[in-house]
Amino acid sequence: MIVPSIVSVKNLSKSFEKKRILNAIDLQVYPGEILGLLGPSGAGKTTLIKEIIGLDLPDNGSIHVLDEKMPNLNIMSKIGYMAQADALYQDLTARENLDFFARLYGLKGIEKKNRIESTAILVELSEHLSKPVSQYSGGMKRRLSICIALLNNPKLLILDEPTVGIDPILRKAIWQTFNKLKENGTSIIVTTHVMDEAEKCDRLGMIRNGQLIAIDTPSNLMSNCNAQTMEEAFLYYGGLANEN
Ligand SMILES: Nc1ncnc2c1ncn2[C@@H]1O[C@H](COP(=O)(O)OP(=O)(O)OP(=O)(O)O)[C@@H](O)[C@H]1O
């Protein structure tokens, strides 16, 4: 049986100033899965997700999201995106921030109110919506950013390093949120360079120097090369296993 993909990337290449940043990437994201993109800083993860969202154009290859060729404004409005840096209004309360972004998504009245309430419950911020964002901790700001990305009830949620600088307890809570969303049918792409976080994804694409060097379930990636850790597996697929 052929499972229709939510995201289909074919032979994608991208250069900046004559430097090849992404090289012939093929990638599928299936309904209700968490796909991790693991790679060191500068590997090309952010560039890849910007191409998928439609924020940048590829030099070669094609990207389809929900069966439409990207970039496509209508599809862009069905994607929830959280960038690496929080884009929040510090002087406003969390509720005012959510209200502002909900209006941008065209939500109004009772529907707007309900979406704000239900997404705040998901990220466990309901009790703190009246506080100004300037009084939020780093972890709370990250959760508020996730909450904003969820306001339009996206079919596809893309998170660029969502748990950087977040302590292990909060990180666990955030992953519980991702799993809840996945159970509700949302597909999630999450970039990371944290190995233990990579193991929580359903499938993992390893990116190095703009190339997708391996993609499979975390357990297959490790067992196929007899690696004990994800780091060992990454070194193996990157052809670095015997280097010091
Ligand atoms: N607009 C741009 N113009 C020129 N070079 C760029 C541009 N955007 C990205 N790059 C370069 O592309 C390479 C990949 O960057 P990218 O941000 O995609 O990596 P990354 O894997 O997401 O890294 P990090 O984990 O640090 O966020 C880097 O060398 C970066 O300097």
PDBQT file of the ligand as one rigid body, heavy atoms in Angstrom, charges set to zero:
ROOT
HETATM    1  N1  LIG A 301      20.996  33.424   3.179  1.00  0.00    +0.000 N 
HETATM    2  C1  LIG A 301      22.211  32.847   3.224  1.00  0.00    +0.000 A 
HETATM    3  N2  LIG A 301      23.256  33.360   2.545  1.00  0.00    +0.000 NA
HETATM    4  C2  LIG A 301      24.476  32.770   2.574  1.00  0.00    +0.000 A 
HETATM    5  N3  LIG A 301      24.753  31.649   3.282  1.00  0.00    +0.000 NA
HETATM    6  C3  LIG A 301      23.747  31.089   3.985  1.00  0.00    +0.000 A 
HETATM    7  C4  LIG A 301      22.427  31.656   4.000  1.00  0.00    +0.000 A 
HETATM    8  N4  LIG A 301      21.628  30.861   4.786  1.00  0.00    +0.000 NA
HETATM    9  C5  LIG A 301      22.430  29.872   5.233  1.00  0.00    +0.000 A 
HETATM   10  N5  LIG A 301      23.692  30.000   4.768  1.00  0.00    +0.000 N 
HETATM   11  C6  LIG A 301      24.815  29.084   5.024  1.00  0.00    +0.000 C 
HETATM   12  O1  LIG A 301      24.358  27.770   4.804  1.00  0.00    +0.000 OA
HETATM   13  C7  LIG A 301      24.976  26.848   5.690  1.00  0.00    +0.000 C 
HETATM   14  C8  LIG A 301      23.904  26.027   6.372  1.00  0.00    +0.000 C 
HETATM   15  O2  LIG A 301      23.183  26.859   7.278  1.00  0.00    +0.000 OA
HETATM   16  P1  LIG A 301      21.909  26.334   8.073  1.00  0.00    +0.000 P 
HETATM   17  O3  LIG A 301      21.420  27.474   8.918  1.00  0.00    +0.000 OA
HETATM   18  O4  LIG A 301      20.967  25.723   7.127  1.00  0.00    +0.000 OA
HETATM   19  O5  LIG A 301      22.567  25.207   8.982  1.00  0.00    +0.000 OA
HETATM   20  P2  LIG A 301      21.949  24.447  10.236  1.00  0.00    +0.000 P 
HETATM   21  O6  LIG A 301      22.248  22.994  10.032  1.00  0.00    +0.000 OA
HETATM   22  O7  LIG A 301      20.531  24.815  10.429  1.00  0.00    +0.000 OA
HETATM   23  O8  LIG A 301      22.843  25.007  11.417  1.00  0.00    +0.000 OA
HETATM   24  P3  LIG A 301      22.421  25.386  12.962  1.00  0.00    +0.000 P 
HETATM   25  O9  LIG A 301      22.240  24.053  13.674  1.00  0.00    +0.000 OA
HETATM   26  O10 LIG A 301      23.620  26.132  13.458  1.00  0.00    +0.000 OA
HETATM   27  O11 LIG A 301      21.197  26.194  12.909  1.00  0.00    +0.000 OA
HETATM   28  C9  LIG A 301      25.825  27.675   6.638  1.00  0.00    +0.000 C 
HETATM   29  O12 LIG A 301      27.167  27.608   6.179  1.00  0.00    +0.000 OA
HETATM   30  C10 LIG A 301      25.258  29.076   6.496  1.00  0.00    +0.000 C 
HETATM   31  O13 LIG A 301      26.253  30.039   6.727  1.00  0.00    +0.000 OA
ENDROOT
TORSDOF 0
